Every structure is written in structure tokens, then in C-alpha cells.
């Protein structure tokens, strides 16, 4: 019986250690590029329950495109010098989920969701009900898939905003997330 207990504790400790190793901030310095594309995860049919997901992705991509253009990097539909991937993590005191349609296929998405859940819901001192969102944006080299820049921002979730207010809020969060991105001239 003790062996089973110790095995479970060891497995839990390894899982927690694995979750803590994912980086929420990466910065390899100024990046030389003039174009970018969003990560291509192939054609997917969204679930019926995700009726607003397409609108959210459109707003995020519009905001990223505007922010990147302000830094001199233009959107191209494919083959950009940079690839932009993003992950939206939403949670409350009990559960955490993600919109990872444009983050790609890798273990980082799961590890980031687990890390955010652990920090907010498990280790957090807030006993009041909360809803919070985390936006993770990766800027990658498409040739090597190396993350050149990863930035995150967390904010409370505001429900029932009109579309224009929601777009302005998303733009503000994207601007904040990419504020440290330096493009080499």
C-alpha cells in the first residue's frame, strides 16, 4: 500500500515539476523581419458549441496585424518571415480551459494551461469568485520553429461587451502583450 502511495506522490511531483518548466516569457532580442503569418494548424471544423470562437479569433488576428504593422511587419497569408501563434486561456476558481486553434501542435499549450490554472486556482489566495483570461503570443522562426519571443498578459474577463468595446479591449491587450517586441531595422 505504501508503494502505491509513494508512486502516486512521485508521479504528482513530476507532473508539477514538468508544468513549472514551461516559460511564459521568452526574449531573444531584436528580430529582423518584414512579414509574418499566423500558425497554420490545418483545416478544422469548430465544435458547434464554439459559435463565437471564430469572432474571437478574427478580433485577435486583427489586433495582432495592426500591432505588428505599427512595428513595420506586414501580414501575409502564408510564408512570412515570422510565424505568430497565440493561445487564449480562460479560467475561474475551479476550471481552466483554452482556445488553442492558433497555437500549433506542441506540449507547451497544455503546460501553459496547467501553469495558469495552478497559479490562479490552486495556489491563488483569492477566495472570491473570479474569471480571468491569459493571452499568450509566440513569435517564431518558421524555419526552425524556435520561439523568438513569448509574451503573456492576464486580465479579468468582461462579459456582454458590445463588439466595438470588445475589439478595443482585445487591441489594448495585444498591444500590451507585444509592447516589448523589438524589430531590427
C-alpha positions in Angstrom: 0.0 0.0 0.0 2.9 2.4 0.9 4.4 1.7 -2.5 1.2 2.8 -4.3 1.0 5.9 -2.2 4.6 6.9 -2.8 4.2 6.1 -6.6 1.2 8.4 -6.7 3.1 11.2 -4.8 6.1 10.8 -7.1 4.0 11.0 -10.2 2.3 14.1 -8.9 5.6 15.7 -8.0 7.0 15.0 -11.5 3.8 16.4 -13.1 4.1 19.6 -11.1 7.8 19.9 -11.9 7.1 19.5 -15.6 4.4 22.2 -15.5 6.7 24.7 -13.9 9.4 24.4 -16.6 7.4 26.0 -19.4 8.4 29.6 -19.9 5.8 32.3 -20.0 8.4 34.9 -21.1 11.0 34.4 -23.9 13.0 37.2 -25.5 15.9 36.5 -27.9 16.5 40.2 -28.6 15.6 42.3 -31.7 14.1 40.3 -34.6 14.8 41.0 -38.2 11.6 40.6 -40.3 9.3 42.5 -42.5 6.4 39.9 -42.9 4.5 37.5 -40.7 1.8 34.8 -41.0 -0.3 33.1 -38.4 0.5 29.5 -37.5 -1.1 27.0 -39.9 -2.8 24.2 -38.0 -4.7 22.8 -40.9 -8.4 23.0 -41.7 -10.5 22.2 -38.6 -14.2 22.3 -38.1 -15.0 24.1 -34.8 -17.4 22.4 -32.4 -21.0 23.5 -32.5 -20.7 25.0 -29.0 -17.9 27.3 -30.2 -20.2 29.6 -32.1 -18.3 32.8 -31.0 -14.8 31.3 -31.4 -14.4 32.5 -35.0 -15.3 36.0 -34.0 -12.8 36.0 -31.1 -10.0 34.7 -33.5 -10.9 37.3 -36.0 -10.6 40.1 -33.4 -7.3 38.8 -32.0 -5.8 38.4 -35.5 -7.0 41.9 -36.5 -5.4 43.3 -33.3 -2.1 41.4 -33.9 -2.0 42.5 -37.5 -2.5 46.2 -36.5 0.2 46.0 -33.8 2.7 44.2 -36.0 2.1 46.8 -38.8 2.9 49.5 -36.3 6.3 47.8 -35.8 6.9 47.6 -39.6 5.9 43.9 -40.0 3.2 43.2 -42.6 0.8 40.3 -42.6 1.0 37.8 -45.4 -1.4 34.8 -45.6 1.5 32.3 -45.7 5.2 32.1 -45.9 6.0 35.0 -43.6 9.5 35.6 -42.2 7.9 35.1 -38.8 5.1 32.9 -37.6 2.7 34.2 -34.9 0.9 31.8 -32.7 -1.4 32.6 -29.8 -3.2 30.9 -27.0 -6.2 32.1 -25.0 -6.5 30.6 -21.5 -9.7 31.3 -19.6 -10.4 30.2 -16.1 -12.1 30.7 -12.8 -11.7 29.3 -9.3 -12.4 25.8 -10.4 -11.7 25.2 -14.1 -9.3 26.4 -16.8 -9.7 25.9 -20.5 -8.1 27.3 -23.6 -8.7 28.3 -27.2 -5.6 26.8 -28.9 -6.7 26.8 -32.5 -3.8 29.1 -33.5 -1.1 27.9 -31.1 0.0 24.8 -33.0 0.8 21.3 -32.0 3.1 21.0 -29.1 3.3 20.3 -25.4 3.6 24.0 -24.5 -0.1 24.6 -24.8 -1.1 22.0 -22.2 1.8 23.0 -19.9 0.8 26.7 -20.1 -2.8 26.0 -19.3 -1.8 23.8 -16.3 0.6 26.5 -15.1 -2.0 29.3 -15.3 -4.5 27.0 -13.5 -2.0 26.2 -10.8 -1.1 29.9 -10.2 -4.7 31.2 -10.3 -6.9 28.5 -8.9 -4.7 26.2 -6.9 -2.1 28.5 -5.4 -4.1 31.7 -5.6 -5.2 33.3 -2.3 -8.4 34.8 -3.8 -11.4 33.1 -2.2 -13.9 35.2 -4.1 -15.2 34.0 -7.4 -13.2 35.3 -10.4 -12.9 34.8 -14.1 -9.6 35.6 -15.7 -8.1 35.3 -19.1 -4.5 34.9 -20.2 -3.3 35.7 -23.7 0.0 34.1 -24.8 1.6 35.3 -28.0 4.6 33.4 -29.5 6.7 34.9 -32.3 8.6 32.1 -34.0 11.2 31.5 -36.7 9.2 29.4 -39.3 12.4 27.6 -40.5 13.4 26.2 -37.0 10.1 26.6 -35.1 12.2 28.3 -32.4 10.2 30.7 -30.2 12.0 34.1 -30.5 9.6 36.0 -28.3 6.8 34.8 -25.9 4.8 37.3 -24.0 1.7 36.9 -21.8 -0.9 39.2 -20.3 -3.6 38.4 -17.8 -6.8 40.3 -17.3 -10.3 39.8 -15.8 -12.9 38.5 -18.2 -15.6 41.1 -19.0 -18.8 39.6 -20.3 -21.5 41.1 -22.6 -19.3 43.8 -24.1 -20.5 45.4 -27.3 -18.4 44.2 -30.3 -16.6 47.6 -30.7 -15.7 47.7 -27.0 -14.6 44.0 -27.1 -12.3 44.8 -30.1 -10.8 47.8 -28.4 -10.1 45.7 -25.3 -8.5 43.0 -27.3 -6.4 45.6 -29.2 -5.3 47.0 -25.8 -4.3 43.5 -24.5 -2.5 42.6 -27.7 -0.6 46.0 -27.7 0.4 45.3 -24.1 1.5 41.8 -24.9 3.6 42.8 -27.8 4.9 46.0 -26.3 8.4 44.5 -25.7 8.7 43.1 -29.2 11.7 44.7 -30.8 12.1 44.6 -34.6 15.6 45.2 -36.0 15.6 47.8 -38.8 
